[in-house]
């Protein structure tokens, strides 16, 4: 069972703002990573925003990857690493770069599914240290991401079991 909610226009507008700021930060270094393709950053930001609002947590901001401020963060939203998909399949995958599993082994990684234009599902979560062993697929990339691990949504813990900050 998933937690479902409605996406507001204000959330969409804020996600576009955050995405534009993150894209500007990303342009300070060269990256071929898929999440920097046009539109993907806005999808990720929207997932973070609806998660934060759902749990009444502080909204995500903008930090430069690799900066001291970014490295001090525990998660995208509070202690949580938020991964977002706009895939509408019944079974979706939590997709996590290997480098994030190594950096945040004790953080909950939460999968948010956007059913655009105006609905979201909080699908489930796992701790970082659980992801590699439960992944059905590991894809290598030609970058420093450590590849990506894919875990089917039916292997995730329910949102009712999500640890609190």
PyMOL commands that set and color helices and strands:
alter all, ss='L'
color gray80, all
select helices_A, chain A and resi 9-26+34-36+40-54+68-71+98-103+128-134+153-155+159-161
alter helices_A, ss='H'
color red, helices_A
select strands_A, chain A and resi 3-6+81-85+93-97+108-115+119-127+137-139+148-152
alter strands_A, ss='S'
color yellow, strands_A
deselect
rebuild
show_as cartoon
